[in-house]
Amino acid sequence: MELLHGPLRELAEYEEMQKILNAQGKSIAVYGCAESQKLHLISVLGKDYDVRLIVTHGAIRAQEIAADYALYDKNVFYFPSKDLIFYQADLCGNQVTTRRMKVIREILEGKRITLVITADALLAPMLPLEEYRSHILQLQKGAIAEEGALRIRLTTLGYECVAKVEEPGQFSIRGGIIDVFDLTQENPVRIELWGDEVDSIRSFDVQSQRSIEKLRNISIYPATELLLDSDRLATGLKLIEKDTKKNCETLRKRFETEAAHRLQRTFDELKEEIEEFAIRPNLDSYFRYFYPEAPDFTTLFAGRQMAVFVDEPGKTDMHMNAVEKEFRESMMHRSEKGYVLPGQMRLLVRAEEVYARLKSFPCAYLSILDHGKLEVSTQQSFHLNVHSVSPYNGSVTELMRDLKRFKKEGYRVLVVSGSRTRAKRLAEDITQ
């Protein structure tokens, strides 16, 4: 990595940038960087931090950054945002939850990590890290594990009970054999009980059902971000019922009986699913009723050395404000029609609070052009003079021509390839 970082360290501006960032809470603005150059700069400025948080303005851009940044850090993850309005529209199965829980696992294990996140993901509340840690199911060979208790525990963790495990987030129990497909793992595990004792644990292939590896112990992480034991579920349900009753009365006083009926019917169906049929419906939109003081995403890194890098702050700020405005307006209209409760309208963390949190971390705002005043104050601005290289689209002749020109002008050139085979072939073409 020194080969990549060395040239940047020779820049006159680098030492001053690093000095300002390393002073806790200080921020800088850097202008002139194109897309690939931003990631190069992030890799060297963030090298001394446990966590590098890259904030950008859209999901597609975030995934591009995550893919490209793997050149500098293999432990890079894209942390997708939830749909803050249409919680019930489950179009992607548990793919979003799977990605998010894999990131949470990395954080819980204290690993050095690079996270790429969209601005709207910062607006959604998160459970405290200790809440996730306290719900990890630990099992080891020879330990006591009662089958019925495991069923209840896995259901609380968000796992779905099925006849045969086929996908992450599922478990099955049959005759003392418990199969669990941890949402954060590549393969499921099979736990065999001898009475109430764990006799064996092994991972297995979901297609062939053949064993892969014998294990002494396992840690099963939650398959949901909204962790609700029976007490918290009952308490939250009472708050929802109280709020429903209050708002139904208000709607009826305004002679909006249809909206009141709709609100009451929604709650009755929700309560019936939970209490009568023991079904755990999607309760994400009721998050604040179960965790009223839940913090925002940045609090997951309390006590960690984290640096924040904001890609195109103008666009990112615009995206964050647009999401917040759309959410407020949508929830207001839906509340008037009896579709949501006031507690659901208070789901988002305000953008002002997010900016206030970001001030507590070293932060670099990276942009191609200087768009003027930023939403947050910065210690100093830097303008870099950089040039992008046009794509060669497989043309070795064009590459060779530019390499000769760069060499003549005194540049040092590093050619990076996507695979070892391609790199070897490219090297042979260049040296011929």
C-alpha positions in Angstrom: 0.0 0.0 0.0 3.0 2.3 0.5 3.4 2.2 -3.3 0.0 3.9 -3.6 0.3 6.2 -0.6 3.9 7.4 -1.2 3.2 10.0 -4.0 0.4 11.6 -2.1 2.6 12.0 1.0 4.9 14.1 -1.2 2.2 16.7 -1.8 2.7 20.0 0.1 -0.9 20.0 1.1 -0.9 16.4 2.5 0.9 17.1 5.8 -1.4 20.0 6.6 -4.5 17.9 5.8 -3.4 15.1 8.0 -2.5 17.5 10.8 -6.0 19.1 10.8 -7.9 15.8 10.6 -5.9 14.3 13.4 -7.1 17.1 15.7 -10.4 15.6 17.0 -13.5 17.3 15.6 -11.6 19.3 12.9 -12.9 19.3 9.3 -11.4 20.1 5.9 -12.8 20.7 2.4 -10.8 19.4 -0.6 -11.7 20.5 -4.1 -10.4 19.3 -7.5 -10.7 15.5 -6.9 -12.4 13.4 -9.5 -14.0 10.1 -8.5 -11.0 7.7 -8.5 -8.8 10.4 -6.9 -11.2 10.9 -4.0 -10.8 7.2 -3.0 -7.0 7.4 -3.4 -7.0 10.4 -1.0 -9.4 8.8 1.4 -7.2 5.7 1.6 -4.1 7.8 2.7 -6.0 10.3 5.0 -7.9 7.5 6.7 -5.1 5.0 7.1 -4.6 5.6 10.8 -8.3 5.2 11.8 -10.2 2.1 12.8 -13.3 3.1 10.9 -13.5 5.1 7.6 -17.1 6.2 7.0 -17.7 7.4 3.4 -21.0 9.2 2.9 -22.4 9.8 -0.5 -25.6 10.9 -2.3 -27.1 7.8 -3.8 -27.3 4.0 -3.7 -25.7 3.5 -7.1 -22.8 5.8 -6.4 -22.3 4.1 -2.9 -22.1 0.7 -4.5 -19.6 2.0 -7.1 -17.4 3.4 -4.3 -17.5 0.2 -2.3 -16.5 -1.8 -5.4 -13.6 0.6 -6.3 -12.4 1.1 -2.7 -11.7 -2.7 -2.4 -8.4 -1.8 -4.1 -7.3 0.0 -0.9 -9.2 -2.0 1.7 -10.6 -5.5 1.3 -12.8 -5.1 4.4 -15.1 -2.5 2.7 -18.9 -2.7 3.0 -21.8 -0.9 1.5 -24.4 -0.2 4.2 -27.8 0.2 2.4 -30.6 2.4 3.7 -34.1 1.2 4.4 -37.1 2.5 2.6 -38.2 5.1 5.2 -41.7 5.4 3.8 -42.8 2.1 2.3 -41.7 -0.3 5.1 -44.3 -2.9 4.1 -43.2 -3.1 0.5 -40.7 -6.0 0.8 -39.4 -6.3 -2.8 -35.9 -7.5 -2.0 -36.6 -10.2 0.6 -34.1 -9.9 3.4 -31.3 -8.7 1.2 -31.1 -5.2 2.8 -31.3 -6.6 6.3 -28.6 -9.2 5.4 -26.2 -6.6 4.2 -26.8 -4.3 7.2 -26.5 -7.1 9.8 -23.1 -8.2 8.2 -21.9 -4.7 8.8 -23.2 -4.7 12.4 -21.4 -7.9 13.0 -18.1 -6.4 11.8 -18.6 -3.5 14.1 -19.5 -5.7 17.1 -16.3 -7.7 16.5 -14.3 -4.5 16.6 -12.7 -5.0 13.1 -11.0 -2.2 11.1 -13.5 -1.4 8.5 -14.5 1.0 5.7 -18.2 1.7 5.3 -19.9 3.3 2.4 -23.3 4.8 3.3 -25.9 7.1 1.7 -27.0 10.3 3.4 -30.5 9.0 4.0 -29.2 6.0 5.9 -27.8 8.5 8.5 -31.3 9.7 9.2 -32.7 6.4 10.4 -32.4 5.5 14.1 -30.4 2.5 15.2 -30.4 0.3 18.2 -27.5 0.8 20.7 -24.6 -1.5 19.9 -25.0 -3.2 23.3 -28.6 -4.2 22.4 -27.3 -6.2 19.5 -24.5 -7.7 21.5 -26.8 -8.8 24.3 -29.0 -10.7 21.8 -26.2 -12.8 20.2 -26.9 -16.5 20.7 -23.8 -18.3 21.9 -23.7 -22.1 21.8 -20.9 -24.6 22.4 -20.5 -28.3 22.4 -21.6 -29.8 25.8 -23.6 -26.7 26.8 -27.2 -27.0 28.0 -29.8 -25.9 25.4 -33.4 -26.8 25.7 -35.2 -27.2 22.3 -38.3 -25.2 23.2 -36.2 -22.3 24.6 -34.1 -22.3 21.4 -37.2 -22.0 19.3 -38.4 -19.0 21.3 -34.9 -17.4 21.3 -34.5 -17.8 17.5 -37.9 -16.4 16.8 -37.1 -13.4 19.0 -33.9 -12.9 17.0 -36.0 -12.6 13.8 -35.5 -16.1 12.3 -38.3 -17.8 10.5 -39.3 -21.3 11.4 -39.6 -23.5 8.3 -39.7 -27.2 7.5 -36.3 -27.2 5.7 -33.6 -24.5 5.9 -32.9 -23.1 2.4 -32.1 -19.4 2.8 -30.4 -17.1 5.4 -32.7 -16.0 8.2 -34.4 -19.4 8.6 -34.3 -22.2 11.1 -35.9 -25.7 11.5 -36.3 -28.0 14.4 -37.0 -31.7 14.0 -36.3 -34.5 16.6 -33.5 -32.8 18.5 -31.8 -31.5 15.3 -31.8 -27.7 14.9 -30.7 -26.1 11.6 -30.0 -22.4 11.6 -28.9 -20.3 8.7 -27.2 -17.3 10.3 -28.0 -14.1 8.3 -24.3 -13.1 8.4 -22.8 -16.4 7.4 -22.3 -18.2 4.0 -23.5 -21.6 5.3 -26.0 -22.9 7.8 -25.1 -24.9 10.9 -26.7 -28.0 12.3 -27.0 -28.4 16.1 -27.7 -31.9 17.4 -29.0 -32.3 20.9 -28.7 -35.2 23.2 -31.6 -34.5 25.6 -30.9 -30.9 26.6 -27.2 -31.0 25.9 -25.5 -29.9 22.7 -23.9 -33.0 21.3 -22.4 -31.7 18.1 -22.3 -28.5 16.0 -21.3 -28.5 12.3 -21.7 -26.3 9.3 -23.2 -27.9 6.2 -24.0 -27.2 2.5 -27.6 -26.1 2.0 -27.9 -27.9 -1.4 -26.2 -31.3 -0.7 -26.8 -31.3 3.1 -23.3 -32.6 3.5 -21.2 -31.5 6.5 -18.5 -29.0 5.9 -16.8 -28.5 9.2 -17.1 -29.5 12.8 -17.4 -26.6 15.2 -16.7 -26.3 19.0 -18.9 -23.2 19.4 -20.9 -20.7 17.3 -22.3 -17.2 17.6 -25.7 -16.7 16.0 -26.4 -13.0 15.2 -29.9 -11.5 15.0 -31.8 -11.7 11.7 -33.6 -8.4 12.4 -32.6 -4.9 13.5 -35.7 -4.5 15.7 -35.0 -6.8 18.6 -38.1 -7.3 20.8 -38.4 -9.6 23.7 -41.8 -10.3 25.2 -41.7 -7.4 27.7 -40.5 -4.8 25.2 -43.1 -6.0 22.7 -45.9 -5.8 25.2 -44.9 -2.3 26.4 -44.6 -1.0 22.9 -48.0 -2.5 21.9 -49.6 -0.7 24.8 -48.1 2.6 23.7 -49.4 2.0 20.1 -52.8 1.2 21.5 -52.9 4.3 23.6 -51.8 6.5 20.7 -54.3 4.8 18.4 -57.2 5.5 20.8 -56.2 9.1 21.2 -55.9 9.8 17.5 -59.1 8.0 16.7 -60.9 10.3 19.1 -59.4 13.3 17.5 -60.4 12.1 14.0 -63.9 11.4 15.1 -64.3 14.9 16.6 -63.3 16.2 13.2 -66.0 13.9 11.7 -63.3 12.0 9.8 -64.9 8.6 10.7 -63.4 6.7 7.8 -59.9 7.7 8.8 -60.6 6.8 12.4 -62.0 3.4 11.4 -58.9 2.7 9.2 -56.5 3.6 12.0 -58.4 1.4 14.5 -58.6 -1.5 12.1 -54.9 -1.4 11.4 -54.1 -1.6 15.1 -56.6 -4.4 15.7 -55.1 -6.5 12.9 -51.6 -5.8 14.3 -52.6 -6.8 17.8 -54.3 -10.0 16.5 -51.3 -11.1 14.6 -49.1 -10.7 17.6 -51.3 -12.0 20.4 -53.6 -14.5 18.8 -51.5 -16.0 16.0 -48.0 -15.3 17.5 -46.9 -13.7 14.2 -44.1 -11.1 14.2 -45.3 -8.6 11.5 -43.0 -5.9 10.1 -42.9 -3.4 13.0 -40.0 -1.2 11.7 -42.3 1.8 11.1 -43.3 1.6 14.8 -39.6 1.7 15.9 -40.0 4.7 18.2 -42.7 3.0 20.3 -40.3 0.3 21.2 -37.1 2.3 21.4 -38.1 5.9 21.9 -34.5 7.1 22.6 -32.7 5.2 19.9 -29.7 7.1 18.6 -28.5 7.6 15.0 -26.0 5.5 13.0 -22.9 7.4 14.1 -23.3 6.4 17.8 -22.4 2.8 16.8 -18.8 4.0 16.8 -18.6 5.5 20.2 -15.1 4.9 21.5 -13.7 4.0 18.1 -11.3 6.1 16.0 -13.4 7.1 13.0 -12.9 9.5 10.2 -15.8 10.7 8.0 -15.4 11.4 4.3 -18.3 13.1 2.5 -18.4 12.6 -1.3 -19.8 15.7 -3.2 -21.2 17.4 -0.1 -23.5 19.6 -2.1 -25.3 16.7 -3.7 -25.2 14.7 -0.4 -26.7 17.5 1.5 -29.4 18.0 -1.1 -30.2 14.3 -1.1 -30.5 14.2 2.7 -32.8 17.3 2.8 -35.0 15.9 0.0 -35.4 12.6 1.8 -36.3 14.3 5.0 -38.8 16.6 3.3 -40.4 13.8 1.4 -40.8 11.7 4.5 -42.3 14.6 6.5 -44.8 15.5 3.8 -45.7 11.9 3.1 -46.3 11.0 6.7 -48.4 14.2 7.3 -50.7 13.2 4.4 -51.0 9.6 5.6 -51.7 10.7 9.1 -54.6 12.8 8.0 -56.1 9.8 6.2 -55.6 7.5 9.2 -52.7 5.4 7.8 -50.0 6.2 10.4 -49.7 7.4 14.0 -47.7 10.4 15.3 -45.0 8.1 16.7 -44.4 6.8 13.2 -44.0 10.4 12.0 -41.2 10.9 14.5 -39.1 8.1 13.1 -36.3 10.1 11.4 -33.4 11.8 13.1 -33.3 15.4 11.9 -30.6 16.4 9.4 -29.4 19.1 11.8 -28.8 16.5 14.4 -26.8 14.4 12.0 -24.6 17.3 11.1 -24.0 18.0 14.8 -22.9 14.4 15.3 -20.5 14.5 12.3 -18.8 17.5 13.9 -17.5 15.2 16.7 -15.4 13.3 14.1 -12.5 14.3 11.9 -14.3 15.0 8.6 -13.2 15.6 5.0 -15.6 17.0 2.4 -14.4 16.0 -1.1 -15.7 17.7 -4.2 -14.7 18.2 -7.8 -15.8 21.8 -7.9 -16.0 24.5 -5.2 -19.7 25.1 -4.8 -19.4 27.7 -2.1 -20.5 27.5 1.5 -21.0 24.0 3.1 -23.6 23.1 5.7 -20.8 22.6 8.3 -17.8 24.8 9.1 -14.4 23.5 8.0 -11.0 24.3 9.5 -9.4 24.9 6.1 -10.0 24.4 2.3 -7.6 22.8 -0.1 -7.6 23.0 -3.9 -5.7 20.2 -5.7 -4.6 20.3 -9.3 -5.4 16.8 -10.7 -6.1 15.3 -14.1 -8.2 12.3 -15.0 -7.0 9.7 -17.5 -9.3 8.8 -20.3 -10.4 5.1 -20.5 -8.5 3.0 -23.0 -11.2 0.4 -23.6 -8.7 -2.4 -24.2 -6.5 -0.4 -26.6 -2.9 -1.3 -25.7 -1.6 1.0 -28.4 -3.2 4.1 -26.8 -1.9 3.0 -23.4 1.6 2.6 -24.7 1.6 6.0 -26.3 0.5 7.7 -23.1 3.0 5.7 -21.0 5.8 7.0 -23.2 4.6 10.5 -22.9 4.3 10.3 -19.1 7.8 8.8 -18.9 9.2 11.6 -21.0 7.5 14.2 -18.9 9.0 12.7 -15.7 5.8 11.1 -14.2 5.8 8.0 -12.1 3.2 5.6 -13.5 1.4 2.8 -11.7 -0.8 0.5 -13.8 -3.4 -1.4 -11.8 -5.1 -4.5 -13.3 -8.2 -6.3 -12.1 -6.6 -9.8 -12.1 -3.2 -11.4 -11.8 -3.5 -13.0 -15.3 -4.5 -9.7 -16.9 -1.7 -7.9 -15.1 0.9 -10.4 -16.4 -0.4 -10.2 -19.9 -0.4 -6.4 -19.7 3.2 -6.4 -18.4 4.3 -8.5 -21.3 2.7 -6.2 -23.8 4.3 -3.1 -22.3 7.8 -4.6 -22.1 7.8 -5.9 -25.7 
